[in-house]
């Protein structure tokens, strides 16, 4: 069975885990409806993106 020769220090362990954190999702208020929407995403309810109609509206 493989056993480490030395104990990994807390600093070294935490440096390795520094990229494991979750990033926060950026929400903004929609200019037309006032609802929270994600930036750089099409609003699936209205079909708008950057102030123009990209998809036909869903009823």
PDB file of N, CA, C and O in Angstrom, chain B, residues numbered from 101:
ATOM      1  N   UNK B 101       0.836  -1.176   0.000  1.00  0.00           N
ATOM      2  CA  UNK B 101       0.000   0.000   0.000  1.00  0.00           C
ATOM      3  C   UNK B 101       0.887   1.247   0.000  1.00  0.00           C
ATOM      4  O   UNK B 101       1.866   1.321   0.742  1.00  0.00           O
ATOM      5  N   UNK B 102       0.538   2.217  -0.830  1.00  0.00           N
ATOM      6  CA  UNK B 102       1.328   3.442  -0.923  1.00  0.00           C
ATOM      7  C   UNK B 102       1.035   4.356   0.259  1.00  0.00           C
ATOM      8  O   UNK B 102      -0.118   4.667   0.557  1.00  0.00           O
ATOM      9  N   UNK B 103       2.109   4.778   0.927  1.00  0.00           N
ATOM     10  CA  UNK B 103       1.987   5.664   2.080  1.00  0.00           C
ATOM     11  C   UNK B 103       2.906   6.852   1.852  1.00  0.00           C
ATOM     12  O   UNK B 103       4.069   6.662   1.494  1.00  0.00           O
ATOM     13  N   UNK B 104       2.413   8.088   2.051  1.00  0.00           N
ATOM     14  CA  UNK B 104       3.285   9.241   1.852  1.00  0.00           C
ATOM     15  C   UNK B 104       4.412   9.274   2.865  1.00  0.00           C
ATOM     16  O   UNK B 104       4.224   8.925   4.031  1.00  0.00           O
ATOM     17  N   UNK B 105       5.599   9.701   2.407  1.00  0.00           N
ATOM     18  CA  UNK B 105       6.754   9.746   3.297  1.00  0.00           C
ATOM     19  C   UNK B 105       6.649  10.876   4.305  1.00  0.00           C
ATOM     20  O   UNK B 105       7.069  10.721   5.452  1.00  0.00           O
ATOM     21  N   UNK B 106       6.094  12.012   3.895  1.00  0.00           N
ATOM     22  CA  UNK B 106       5.972  13.172   4.775  1.00  0.00           C
ATOM     23  C   UNK B 106       4.540  13.687   4.758  1.00  0.00           C
ATOM     24  O   UNK B 106       3.813  13.519   3.779  1.00  0.00           O
ATOM     25  N   UNK B 107       4.155  14.313   5.855  1.00  0.00           N
ATOM     26  CA  UNK B 107       2.836  14.929   5.940  1.00  0.00           C
ATOM     27  C   UNK B 107       2.795  16.163   5.031  1.00  0.00           C
ATOM     28  O   UNK B 107       3.718  16.977   5.022  1.00  0.00           O
ATOM     29  N   UNK B 108       1.708  16.279   4.272  1.00  0.00           N
ATOM     30  CA  UNK B 108       1.521  17.467   3.432  1.00  0.00           C
ATOM     31  C   UNK B 108       1.049  18.604   4.334  1.00  0.00           C
ATOM     32  O   UNK B 108       0.066  18.460   5.061  1.00  0.00           O
ATOM     33  N   UNK B 109       1.747  19.721   4.284  1.00  0.00           N
ATOM     34  CA  UNK B 109       1.381  20.852   5.145  1.00  0.00           C
ATOM     35  C   UNK B 109       0.043  21.446   4.722  1.00  0.00           C
ATOM     36  O   UNK B 109      -0.406  21.252   3.592  1.00  0.00           O
ATOM     37  N   UNK B 110      -0.589  22.174   5.643  1.00  0.00           N
ATOM     38  CA  UNK B 110      -1.882  22.800   5.349  1.00  0.00           C
ATOM     39  C   UNK B 110      -1.756  23.820   4.228  1.00  0.00           C
ATOM     40  O   UNK B 110      -2.658  23.952   3.401  1.00  0.00           O
ATOM     41  N   UNK B 111      -0.643  24.541   4.197  1.00  0.00           N
ATOM     42  CA  UNK B 111      -0.449  25.545   3.155  1.00  0.00           C
ATOM     43  C   UNK B 111      -0.357  24.893   1.777  1.00  0.00           C
ATOM     44  O   UNK B 111      -0.961  25.370   0.817  1.00  0.00           O
ATOM     45  N   UNK B 112       0.388  23.820   1.687  1.00  0.00           N
ATOM     46  CA  UNK B 112       0.539  23.135   0.396  1.00  0.00           C
ATOM     47  C   UNK B 112      -0.785  22.517  -0.041  1.00  0.00           C
ATOM     48  O   UNK B 112      -1.132  22.564  -1.222  1.00  0.00           O
ATOM     49  N   UNK B 113      -1.525  21.938   0.900  1.00  0.00           N
ATOM     50  CA  UNK B 113      -2.822  21.341   0.592  1.00  0.00           C
ATOM     51  C   UNK B 113      -3.801  22.409   0.111  1.00  0.00           C
ATOM     52  O   UNK B 113      -4.531  22.192  -0.857  1.00  0.00           O
ATOM     53  N   UNK B 114      -3.819  23.560   0.783  1.00  0.00           N
ATOM     54  CA  UNK B 114      -4.756  24.624   0.431  1.00  0.00           C
ATOM     55  C   UNK B 114      -4.390  25.286  -0.891  1.00  0.00           C
ATOM     56  O   UNK B 114      -5.277  25.744  -1.610  1.00  0.00           O
ATOM     57  N   UNK B 115      -3.099  25.346  -1.230  1.00  0.00           N
ATOM     58  CA  UNK B 115      -2.699  25.883  -2.530  1.00  0.00           C
ATOM     59  C   UNK B 115      -3.243  25.008  -3.649  1.00  0.00           C
ATOM     60  O   UNK B 115      -3.669  25.512  -4.688  1.00  0.00           O
ATOM     61  N   UNK B 116      -3.229  23.723  -3.441  1.00  0.00           N
ATOM     62  CA  UNK B 116      -3.731  22.795  -4.442  1.00  0.00           C
ATOM     63  C   UNK B 116      -5.246  22.959  -4.610  1.00  0.00           C
ATOM     64  O   UNK B 116      -5.768  22.808  -5.715  1.00  0.00           O
ATOM     65  N   UNK B 117      -5.940  23.261  -3.533  1.00  0.00           N
ATOM     66  CA  UNK B 117      -7.398  23.387  -3.568  1.00  0.00           C
ATOM     67  C   UNK B 117      -7.870  24.789  -3.924  1.00  0.00           C
ATOM     68  O   UNK B 117      -9.074  25.044  -3.913  1.00  0.00           O
ATOM     69  N   UNK B 118      -6.970  25.697  -4.236  1.00  0.00           N
ATOM     70  CA  UNK B 118      -7.366  27.081  -4.474  1.00  0.00           C
ATOM     71  C   UNK B 118      -8.251  27.226  -5.701  1.00  0.00           C
ATOM     72  O   UNK B 118      -9.024  28.181  -5.774  1.00  0.00           O
ATOM     73  N   UNK B 119      -8.171  26.326  -6.663  1.00  0.00           N
ATOM     74  CA  UNK B 119      -8.966  26.426  -7.883  1.00  0.00           C
ATOM     75  C   UNK B 119     -10.283  25.670  -7.790  1.00  0.00           C
ATOM     76  O   UNK B 119     -11.030  25.623  -8.768  1.00  0.00           O
ATOM     77  N   UNK B 120     -10.585  25.082  -6.645  1.00  0.00           N
ATOM     78  CA  UNK B 120     -11.792  24.279  -6.499  1.00  0.00           C
ATOM     79  C   UNK B 120     -13.012  25.098  -6.104  1.00  0.00           C
ATOM     80  O   UNK B 120     -14.126  24.573  -6.099  1.00  0.00           O
ATOM     81  N   UNK B 121     -12.828  26.377  -5.772  1.00  0.00           N
ATOM     82  CA  UNK B 121     -13.963  27.175  -5.298  1.00  0.00           C
ATOM     83  C   UNK B 121     -14.914  27.470  -6.447  1.00  0.00           C
ATOM     84  O   UNK B 121     -14.507  27.509  -7.608  1.00  0.00           O
ATOM     85  N   UNK B 122     -16.180  27.677  -6.117  1.00  0.00           N
ATOM     86  CA  UNK B 122     -17.191  27.985  -7.109  1.00  0.00           C
ATOM     87  C   UNK B 122     -17.222  29.483  -7.356  1.00  0.00           C
ATOM     88  O   UNK B 122     -17.123  30.276  -6.420  1.00  0.00           O
ATOM     89  N   UNK B 123     -17.358  29.862  -8.598  1.00  0.00           N
ATOM     90  CA  UNK B 123     -17.431  31.286  -8.915  1.00  0.00           C
ATOM     91  C   UNK B 123     -18.879  31.754  -8.810  1.00  0.00           C
ATOM     92  O   UNK B 123     -19.806  30.970  -9.016  1.00  0.00           O
ATOM     93  N   UNK B 124     -19.071  33.030  -8.490  1.00  0.00           N
ATOM     94  CA  UNK B 124     -20.416  33.572  -8.352  1.00  0.00           C
ATOM     95  C   UNK B 124     -20.975  33.881  -9.737  1.00  0.00           C
ATOM     96  O   UNK B 124     -20.243  34.287 -10.640  1.00  0.00           O
ATOM     97  N   UNK B 125     -22.264  33.684  -9.888  1.00  0.00           N
ATOM     98  CA  UNK B 125     -22.945  33.958 -11.151  1.00  0.00           C
ATOM     99  C   UNK B 125     -23.351  35.419 -11.162  1.00  0.00           C
ATOM    100  O   UNK B 125     -23.922  35.918 -10.192  1.00  0.00           O
ATOM    101  N   UNK B 126     -23.058  36.107 -12.261  1.00  0.00           N
ATOM    102  CA  UNK B 126     -23.316  37.532 -12.356  1.00  0.00           C
ATOM    103  C   UNK B 126     -24.730  37.773 -12.881  1.00  0.00           C
ATOM    104  O   UNK B 126     -25.014  37.477 -14.042  1.00  0.00           O
ATOM    105  N   UNK B 127     -25.624  38.310 -12.037  1.00  0.00           N
ATOM    106  CA  UNK B 127     -26.999  38.620 -12.401  1.00  0.00           C
ATOM    107  C   UNK B 127     -27.154  40.126 -12.530  1.00  0.00           C
ATOM    108  O   UNK B 127     -26.583  40.880 -11.743  1.00  0.00           O
ATOM    109  N   UNK B 128     -27.916  40.564 -13.509  1.00  0.00           N
ATOM    110  CA  UNK B 128     -28.233  41.984 -13.687  1.00  0.00           C
ATOM    111  C   UNK B 128     -29.736  42.114 -13.879  1.00  0.00           C
ATOM    112  O   UNK B 128     -30.424  41.139 -14.183  1.00  0.00           O
ATOM    113  N   UNK B 129     -30.232  43.326 -13.697  1.00  0.00           N
ATOM    114  CA  UNK B 129     -31.650  43.579 -13.887  1.00  0.00           C
ATOM    115  C   UNK B 129     -31.912  43.874 -15.363  1.00  0.00           C
ATOM    116  O   UNK B 129     -31.204  44.673 -15.977  1.00  0.00           O
ATOM    117  N   UNK B 130     -32.931  43.227 -15.928  1.00  0.00           N
ATOM    118  CA  UNK B 130     -33.275  43.442 -17.324  1.00  0.00           C
ATOM    119  C   UNK B 130     -33.826  44.852 -17.506  1.00  0.00           C
ATOM    120  O   UNK B 130     -34.618  45.323 -16.690  1.00  0.00           O
ATOM    121  N   UNK B 131     -33.409  45.523 -18.575  1.00  0.00           N
ATOM    122  CA  UNK B 131     -33.826  46.902 -18.801  1.00  0.00           C
ATOM    123  C   UNK B 131     -35.309  47.002 -19.139  1.00  0.00           C
ATOM    124  O   UNK B 131     -35.959  47.980 -18.769  1.00  0.00           O
ATOM    125  N   UNK B 132     -35.851  46.012 -19.833  1.00  0.00           N
ATOM    126  CA  UNK B 132     -37.248  46.071 -20.263  1.00  0.00           C
ATOM    127  C   UNK B 132     -38.205  45.559 -19.196  1.00  0.00           C
ATOM    128  O   UNK B 132     -39.187  46.226 -18.870  1.00  0.00           O
ATOM    129  N   UNK B 133     -37.925  44.378 -18.650  1.00  0.00           N
ATOM    130  CA  UNK B 133     -38.871  43.748 -17.728  1.00  0.00           C
ATOM    131  C   UNK B 133     -38.527  43.969 -16.268  1.00  0.00           C
ATOM    132  O   UNK B 133     -39.407  43.863 -15.414  1.00  0.00           O
ATOM    133  N   UNK B 134     -37.273  44.272 -15.952  1.00  0.00           N
ATOM    134  CA  UNK B 134     -36.874  44.455 -14.563  1.00  0.00           C
ATOM    135  C   UNK B 134     -36.579  43.158 -13.842  1.00  0.00           C
ATOM    136  O   UNK B 134     -36.286  43.167 -12.647  1.00  0.00           O
ATOM    137  N   UNK B 135     -36.652  42.032 -14.555  1.00  0.00           N
ATOM    138  CA  UNK B 135     -36.368  40.731 -13.946  1.00  0.00           C
ATOM    139  C   UNK B 135     -34.866  40.486 -13.932  1.00  0.00           C
ATOM    140  O   UNK B 135     -34.147  41.007 -14.785  1.00  0.00           O
ATOM    141  N   UNK B 136     -34.375  39.689 -12.962  1.00  0.00           N
ATOM    142  CA  UNK B 136     -32.945  39.357 -12.963  1.00  0.00           C
ATOM    143  C   UNK B 136     -32.621  38.374 -14.090  1.00  0.00           C
ATOM    144  O   UNK B 136     -33.295  37.357 -14.251  1.00  0.00           O
ATOM    145  N   UNK B 137     -31.590  38.688 -14.859  1.00  0.00           N
ATOM    146  CA  UNK B 137     -31.138  37.817 -15.949  1.00  0.00           C
ATOM    147  C   UNK B 137     -29.625  37.697 -15.871  1.00  0.00           C
ATOM    148  O   UNK B 137     -28.952  38.567 -15.317  1.00  0.00           O
ATOM    149  N   UNK B 138     -29.092  36.612 -16.430  1.00  0.00           N
ATOM    150  CA  UNK B 138     -27.645  36.426 -16.468  1.00  0.00           C
ATOM    151  C   UNK B 138     -27.066  37.229 -17.608  1.00  0.00           C
ATOM    152  O   UNK B 138     -27.678  37.348 -18.670  1.00  0.00           O
ATOM    153  N   UNK B 139     -25.888  37.778 -17.391  1.00  0.00           N
ATOM    154  CA  UNK B 139     -25.244  38.580 -18.418  1.00  0.00           C
ATOM    155  C   UNK B 139     -24.768  37.684 -19.557  1.00  0.00           C
ATOM    156  O   UNK B 139     -24.376  36.539 -19.329  1.00  0.00           O
ATOM    157  N   UNK B 140     -24.801  38.199 -20.767  1.00  0.00           N
ATOM    158  CA  UNK B 140     -24.338  37.519 -21.968  1.00  0.00           C
ATOM    159  C   UNK B 140     -25.126  36.247 -22.246  1.00  0.00           C
ATOM    160  O   UNK B 140     -24.584  35.290 -22.799  1.00  0.00           O
ATOM    161  N   UNK B 141     -26.407  36.230 -21.864  1.00  0.00           N
ATOM    162  CA  UNK B 141     -27.275  35.094 -22.138  1.00  0.00           C
ATOM    163  C   UNK B 141     -28.571  35.608 -22.770  1.00  0.00           C
ATOM    164  O   UNK B 141     -29.028  36.706 -22.452  1.00  0.00           O
ATOM    165  N   UNK B 142     -29.151  34.824 -23.651  1.00  0.00           N
ATOM    166  CA  UNK B 142     -30.433  35.182 -24.258  1.00  0.00           C
ATOM    167  C   UNK B 142     -31.520  34.987 -23.219  1.00  0.00           C
ATOM    168  O   UNK B 142     -31.528  33.986 -22.503  1.00  0.00           O
ATOM    169  N   UNK B 143     -32.446  35.949 -23.133  1.00  0.00           N
ATOM    170  CA  UNK B 143     -33.609  35.807 -22.265  1.00  0.00           C
ATOM    171  C   UNK B 143     -34.583  34.876 -22.978  1.00  0.00           C
ATOM    172  O   UNK B 143     -35.182  35.252 -23.985  1.00  0.00           O
ATOM    173  N   UNK B 144     -34.739  33.666 -22.457  1.00  0.00           N
ATOM    174  CA  UNK B 144     -35.539  32.659 -23.134  1.00  0.00           C
ATOM    175  C   UNK B 144     -37.029  32.987 -23.107  1.00  0.00           C
ATOM    176  O   UNK B 144     -37.778  32.487 -23.946  1.00  0.00           O
ATOM    177  N   UNK B 145     -37.472  33.807 -22.174  1.00  0.00           N
ATOM    178  CA  UNK B 145     -38.891  34.151 -22.094  1.00  0.00           C
ATOM    179  C   UNK B 145     -39.267  35.129 -23.206  1.00  0.00           C
ATOM    180  O   UNK B 145     -40.294  34.956 -23.863  1.00  0.00           O
ATOM    181  N   UNK B 146     -38.445  36.147 -23.418  1.00  0.00           N
ATOM    182  CA  UNK B 146     -38.764  37.165 -24.423  1.00  0.00           C
ATOM    183  C   UNK B 146     -37.989  36.973 -25.723  1.00  0.00           C
ATOM    184  O   UNK B 146     -38.411  37.483 -26.761  1.00  0.00           O
ATOM    185  N   UNK B 147     -36.872  36.255 -25.698  1.00  0.00           N
ATOM    186  CA  UNK B 147     -36.061  36.047 -26.889  1.00  0.00           C
ATOM    187  C   UNK B 147     -35.167  37.229 -27.222  1.00  0.00           C
ATOM    188  O   UNK B 147     -34.683  37.343 -28.347  1.00  0.00           O
ATOM    189  N   UNK B 148     -34.942  38.120 -26.241  1.00  0.00           N
ATOM    190  CA  UNK B 148     -34.144  39.319 -26.467  1.00  0.00           C
ATOM    191  C   UNK B 148     -32.699  39.070 -26.053  1.00  0.00           C
ATOM    192  O   UNK B 148     -32.423  38.310 -25.125  1.00  0.00           O
ATOM    193  N   UNK B 149     -31.776  39.733 -26.767  1.00  0.00           N
ATOM    194  CA  UNK B 149     -30.369  39.721 -26.408  1.00  0.00           C
ATOM    195  C   UNK B 149     -29.783  41.051 -26.839  1.00  0.00           C
ATOM    196  O   UNK B 149     -29.871  41.419 -28.010  1.00  0.00           O
ATOM    197  N   UNK B 150     -29.184  41.775 -25.904  1.00  0.00           N
ATOM    198  CA  UNK B 150     -28.588  43.089 -26.157  1.00  0.00           C
ATOM    199  C   UNK B 150     -29.579  44.057 -26.790  1.00  0.00           C
ATOM    200  O   UNK B 150     -29.216  44.826 -27.680  1.00  0.00           O
ATOM    201  N   UNK B 151     -30.824  44.023 -26.337  1.00  0.00           N
ATOM    202  CA  UNK B 151     -31.826  44.971 -26.805  1.00  0.00           C
ATOM    203  C   UNK B 151     -32.433  44.673 -28.150  1.00  0.00           C
ATOM    204  O   UNK B 151     -33.169  45.507 -28.676  1.00  0.00           O
ATOM    205  N   UNK B 152     -32.160  43.523 -28.734  1.00  0.00           N
ATOM    206  CA  UNK B 152     -32.785  43.186 -30.012  1.00  0.00           C
ATOM    207  C   UNK B 152     -33.391  41.798 -29.958  1.00  0.00           C
ATOM    208  O   UNK B 152     -32.973  40.959 -29.159  1.00  0.00           O
ATOM    209  N   UNK B 153     -34.369  41.559 -30.804  1.00  0.00           N
ATOM    210  CA  UNK B 153     -35.085  40.291 -30.837  1.00  0.00           C
ATOM    211  C   UNK B 153     -34.239  39.272 -31.587  1.00  0.00           C
ATOM    212  O   UNK B 153     -33.916  39.464 -32.759  1.00  0.00           O
ATOM    213  N   UNK B 154     -33.878  38.175 -30.897  1.00  0.00           N
ATOM    214  CA  UNK B 154     -33.057  37.140 -31.520  1.00  0.00           C
ATOM    215  C   UNK B 154     -33.883  35.903 -31.802  1.00  0.00           C
ATOM    216  O   UNK B 154     -33.705  35.251 -32.832  1.00  0.00           O
ATOM    217  N   UNK B 155     -34.785  35.578 -30.892  1.00  0.00           N
ATOM    218  CA  UNK B 155     -35.692  34.429 -31.062  1.00  0.00           C
ATOM    219  C   UNK B 155     -37.123  34.939 -31.069  1.00  0.00           C
ATOM    220  O   UNK B 155     -37.422  35.980 -30.484  1.00  0.00           O
ATOM    221  N   UNK B 156     -38.014  34.195 -31.739  1.00  0.00           N
ATOM    222  CA  UNK B 156     -39.416  34.594 -31.684  1.00  0.00           C
ATOM    223  C   UNK B 156     -39.964  34.323 -30.288  1.00  0.00           C
ATOM    224  O   UNK B 156     -39.558  33.367 -29.627  1.00  0.00           O
ATOM    225  N   UNK B 157     -40.895  35.177 -29.842  1.00  0.00           N
ATOM    226  CA  UNK B 157     -41.417  35.083 -28.474  1.00  0.00           C
ATOM    227  C   UNK B 157     -42.204  33.794 -28.286  1.00  0.00           C
ATOM    228  O   UNK B 157     -42.886  33.313 -29.191  1.00  0.00           O
ATOM    229  N   UNK B 158     -42.082  33.252 -27.073  1.00  0.00           N
ATOM    230  CA  UNK B 158     -42.843  32.058 -26.719  1.00  0.00           C
ATOM    231  C   UNK B 158     -44.128  32.508 -26.039  1.00  0.00           C
ATOM    232  O   UNK B 158     -44.115  33.424 -25.216  1.00  0.00           O
ATOM    233  N   UNK B 159     -45.208  31.879 -26.375  1.00  0.00           N
ATOM    234  CA  UNK B 159     -46.496  32.280 -25.814  1.00  0.00           C
ATOM    235  C   UNK B 159     -46.869  31.439 -24.698  1.00  0.00           C
ATOM    236  O   UNK B 159     -47.929  31.635 -24.104  1.00  0.00           O
TER     237      UNK B 159
END
